[in-house]
Amino acid sequence: MAGECVLVVEDNELNMKLFRDVLESSGYRTLEATTGSEAIDLAANHSPDLVLMDVQLPDLDGVEALRRLRADGRTSALRVLAVTAQAMQGDRERFLRAGFDGYVAKPVDIVALLGTVRHHCDT
């Protein structure tokens, strides 16, 4: 995982800090976006190894941002995980059907987050 880059897309400042601190202390480099549009631009220009995409964003929601990433040849193969507080029965499956490669529920379990990130960075 040394030096692998994770694009964190999160509009909540405290959540962003949590993701950044946890990932960087575990050896990952991070890029940060607070909107779906910014995430699309950063992904196209920096080719991160993984994207953690908040589903609720101020401009484009995470599902629409994912749709646009998948439609662009430069970013279509990126591994993108949905990050959301929508954790009712069936939500995980709904996001996987929408095209996300994985799912992280909020509030975030740090051990589970790192396991999920490692899993998707190693594949």
C-alpha positions as CSV (number, residue, x, y, z in Angstrom):
1,M,0.0,0.0,0.0
2,A,3.0,2.3,0.3
3,G,2.2,5.6,-1.4
4,E,-1.1,4.5,-2.8
5,C,-3.4,7.5,-3.4
6,V,-7.0,7.7,-2.1
7,L,-9.3,10.5,-3.3
8,V,-11.6,11.3,-0.4
9,V,-14.8,13.1,-1.5
10,E,-16.5,14.5,1.6
11,D,-18.2,17.8,2.2
12,N,-18.2,17.6,6.0
13,E,-14.9,19.1,7.3
14,L,-14.7,16.8,10.4
15,N,-15.3,13.7,8.4
16,M,-12.7,14.8,5.9
17,K,-10.2,15.3,8.7
18,L,-11.0,11.8,10.1
19,F,-10.5,10.1,6.7
20,R,-7.3,12.1,6.0
21,D,-5.8,11.4,9.4
22,V,-6.6,7.7,9.4
23,L,-5.5,7.1,5.8
24,E,-2.3,9.1,6.0
25,S,-1.3,7.6,9.3
26,S,-1.7,4.2,7.6
27,G,0.7,5.1,4.8
28,Y,-1.8,6.3,2.1
29,R,-1.5,9.6,0.2
30,T,-4.8,11.5,0.0
31,L,-6.4,13.9,-2.4
32,E,-9.5,15.8,-1.2
33,A,-12.6,17.0,-2.9
34,T,-15.7,18.5,-1.3
35,T,-18.0,18.3,-4.3
36,G,-18.8,15.7,-7.0
37,S,-17.6,18.1,-9.7
38,E,-14.2,18.6,-8.0
39,A,-13.9,14.8,-7.5
40,I,-14.4,14.2,-11.2
41,D,-11.7,16.7,-12.1
42,L,-9.2,15.4,-9.5
43,A,-9.8,11.8,-10.6
44,A,-9.3,12.6,-14.2
45,N,-6.1,14.6,-13.6
46,H,-4.5,12.5,-10.8
47,S,-5.6,8.9,-11.3
48,P,-6.0,7.9,-7.7
49,D,-5.9,4.2,-6.7
50,L,-9.2,4.4,-4.9
51,V,-12.0,6.9,-4.4
52,L,-14.1,7.2,-1.2
53,M,-17.2,8.9,-2.4
54,D,-19.7,10.5,0.0
55,V,-23.2,9.9,-1.4
56,Q,-24.7,13.2,-0.2
57,L,-22.8,16.1,-1.8
58,P,-23.8,19.7,-2.4
59,D,-23.6,19.8,-6.2
60,L,-23.7,16.3,-7.8
61,D,-24.7,13.5,-5.5
62,G,-22.2,10.6,-5.3
63,V,-24.3,8.3,-7.6
64,E,-24.3,11.0,-10.4
65,A,-20.6,11.7,-9.8
66,L,-19.9,7.9,-10.1
67,R,-22.0,7.7,-13.3
68,R,-19.8,10.5,-14.8
69,L,-16.6,8.8,-13.7
70,R,-17.7,5.6,-15.3
71,A,-18.6,7.4,-18.6
72,D,-15.1,8.9,-18.9
73,G,-12.5,6.6,-20.4
74,R,-9.8,8.2,-18.1
75,T,-11.7,7.2,-15.0
76,S,-14.1,4.4,-16.0
77,A,-12.0,1.7,-14.3
78,L,-11.4,3.5,-11.0
79,R,-12.4,1.7,-7.8
80,V,-15.0,3.8,-6.1
81,L,-16.5,3.1,-2.6
82,A,-19.8,4.6,-1.5
83,V,-19.5,6.3,1.9
84,T,-22.9,7.0,3.4
85,A,-25.1,7.2,6.5
86,Q,-27.7,5.4,4.5
87,A,-27.3,2.1,6.3
88,M,-30.7,0.6,6.3
89,Q,-31.3,-3.0,5.1
90,G,-30.8,-3.0,1.3
91,D,-28.8,0.2,1.0
92,R,-25.5,-1.6,0.5
93,E,-26.9,-3.7,-2.3
94,R,-28.6,-0.6,-3.9
95,F,-25.2,1.2,-4.0
96,L,-23.4,-1.8,-5.4
97,R,-26.1,-2.1,-8.1
98,A,-25.5,1.6,-8.9
99,G,-21.9,0.6,-9.8
100,F,-19.9,1.3,-6.6
101,D,-17.2,-1.3,-6.0
102,G,-17.8,-1.3,-2.2
103,Y,-19.7,0.4,0.6
104,V,-18.6,2.1,3.9
105,A,-21.3,3.0,6.4
106,K,-21.2,6.1,8.6
107,P,-20.5,6.5,11.4
108,V,-17.2,5.0,10.2
109,D,-15.7,2.0,11.9
110,I,-12.0,2.8,11.5
111,V,-10.8,-0.8,11.5
112,A,-13.5,-1.8,8.9
113,L,-12.6,1.3,6.8
114,L,-8.9,0.4,6.7
115,G,-9.7,-3.2,5.9
116,T,-12.0,-2.2,3.1
117,V,-9.5,0.3,1.7
118,R,-6.7,-2.3,1.8
119,H,-8.9,-4.9,0.2
120,H,-9.7,-2.6,-2.7
121,C,-6.2,-1.3,-3.1
122,D,-4.8,-4.8,-3.2
123,T,-7.1,-6.0,-6.0
